Amino acid sequence: MSMLEIKNFGKQFTIHHLDKTMQAVENINFSLEAGEFIGIVGKSGSGKSTILKSIYRTYLPDSGSLLYDSERFDKIDLSKATERQMLYLRKYEIGYVSQFLNVMPRTTSRQLVEKALLETGEPEWVARREAEKALTHFELDPKLWDTYPTTFSGGEKLRLNIAMATVKKPRLLLLDEPTASLDQQSKMKVREIIEKLKANGTNLVGIFHDIEFMESLCDKVFDMKTRQLITEAQAGVANEG
Ligand SMILES: Nc1ncnc2c1ncn2[C@@H]1O[C@H](COP(=O)(O)OP(=O)(O)OP(=O)(O)O)[C@@H](O)[C@H]1O
């Protein structure tokens, strides 16, 4: 089966001070096959982040289903999974990366990556070894390993974010506009990182403002406007036409 199957997904928000509800997205259908990278495109406010946040369950989906093929729970509807199941999935199977780094204060980058592994029950020596590997792999300058990331540049924060999310080797990685505030050179670095993740078999769903950036990186593109999933080749033809 598919790694992730989104069926008739929709999400409303309640605007309490106006005593109103607004439909952020509706009738979303697409599937992510094993080993694929799907990019989501669409104009600002069309609901791209809402889809990713609902998969990660930062938001509770209110209609449709988000069927995920879990290693631990088999086929599980993320819209109905218990909090306990979601905690497990976030710890072991599903990662989320955005341009923002929300981390514990006074914790060094090395400790942050180690913590991600210690939480999964890895012994300290393994956490230390794997954290160093991840920080090296994502090219965070070793001078920064024992410093607090509050003063890091956008690119450094992002590389740390990716190291934290991927050190546990998630099967599904959600990328929520990670490159939004990066310069061209840093974007290229992120592109290389994503290529490495793909080559290692990580399944990805990502949002990028920069359509060029997504070109030849994603296998398929989901267009919020047409609500269609098209292959990279079809996207190229559509752009030319
Ligand atoms: N927590 C929330 N509470 C209320 N409304 C929200 C919330 N999150 C998102 N929305 C609204 O839902 C709609 C979709 O937002 P979303 O962030 O998913 O769009 P997007 O396509 O990712 O936009 P962008 O490209 O600008 O990031 C928007 O109208 C937004 O204002």
The ligand as an SDF file (V2000), in Angstrom:
LIG
                    3D

 31 33  0  0  0  0  0  0  0  0999 V2000
   -4.1060   27.9970   13.6370 N   0  0  0  0  0  0  0  0  0  0  0  0
   -4.9000   28.6400   12.7850 C   0  0  0  0  0  0  0  0  0  0  0  0
   -5.9970   29.3100   13.2090 N   0  0  0  0  0  0  0  0  0  0  0  0
   -6.8090   29.9470   12.3320 C   0  0  0  0  0  0  0  0  0  0  0  0
   -6.5810   29.9990   11.0060 N   0  0  0  0  0  0  0  0  0  0  0  0
   -5.5030   29.3610   10.5270 C   0  0  0  0  0  0  0  0  0  0  0  0
   -4.5940   28.6480   11.3840 C   0  0  0  0  0  0  0  0  0  0  0  0
   -3.6100   28.1220   10.6300 N   0  0  0  0  0  0  0  0  0  0  0  0
   -3.8790   28.4700    9.3540 C   0  0  0  0  0  0  0  0  0  0  0  0
   -5.0180   29.2180    9.2950 N   0  0  0  0  0  0  0  0  0  0  0  0
   -5.6370   29.7650    8.0880 C   0  0  0  0  0  0  0  0  0  0  0  0
   -5.8410   28.6930    7.1690 O   0  0  0  0  0  0  0  0  0  0  0  0
   -5.5510   29.1220    5.8440 C   0  0  0  0  0  0  0  0  0  0  0  0
   -4.4650   28.2470    5.2670 C   0  0  0  0  0  0  0  0  0  0  0  0
   -3.2470   28.5170    5.9510 O   0  0  0  0  0  0  0  0  0  0  0  0
   -1.8910   27.7730    5.6330 P   0  0  0  0  0  0  0  0  0  0  0  0
   -0.8470   28.2860    6.5640 O   0  0  0  0  0  0  0  0  0  0  0  0
   -2.1400   26.3180    5.6350 O   0  0  0  0  0  0  0  0  0  0  0  0
   -1.6100   28.2630    4.1320 O   0  0  0  0  0  0  0  0  0  0  0  0
   -0.3150   28.0950    3.2340 P   0  0  0  0  0  0  0  0  0  0  0  0
   -0.7870   27.6620    1.8910 O   0  0  0  0  0  0  0  0  0  0  0  0
    0.6700   27.2230    3.9150 O   0  0  0  0  0  0  0  0  0  0  0  0
    0.1910   29.6000    3.1780 O   0  0  0  0  0  0  0  0  0  0  0  0
    1.6790   30.2250    3.0270 P   0  0  0  0  0  0  0  0  0  0  0  0
    2.1850   29.7860    1.7000 O   0  0  0  0  0  0  0  0  0  0  0  0
    1.4260   31.6980    3.0930 O   0  0  0  0  0  0  0  0  0  0  0  0
    2.4850   29.7060    4.1860 O   0  0  0  0  0  0  0  0  0  0  0  0
   -5.1560   30.5770    5.9230 C   0  0  0  0  0  0  0  0  0  0  0  0
   -6.2760   31.3540    5.5880 O   0  0  0  0  0  0  0  0  0  0  0  0
   -4.7650   30.7780    7.3770 C   0  0  0  0  0  0  0  0  0  0  0  0
   -5.0500   32.0940    7.8070 O   0  0  0  0  0  0  0  0  0  0  0  0
  1  2  1  0
  2  3  1  0
  2  7  2  0
  3  4  2  0
  4  5  1  0
  5  6  2  0
  6  7  1  0
  6 10  1  0
  7  8  1  0
  8  9  2  0
  9 10  1  0
 10 11  1  0
 11 12  1  0
 11 30  1  0
 12 13  1  0
 13 14  1  0
 13 28  1  0
 14 15  1  0
 15 16  1  0
 16 17  2  0
 16 18  1  0
 16 19  1  0
 19 20  1  0
 20 21  2  0
 20 22  1  0
 20 23  1  0
 23 24  1  0
 24 25  2  0
 24 26  1  0
 24 27  1  0
 28 29  1  0
 28 30  1  0
 30 31  1  0
M  END
$$$$
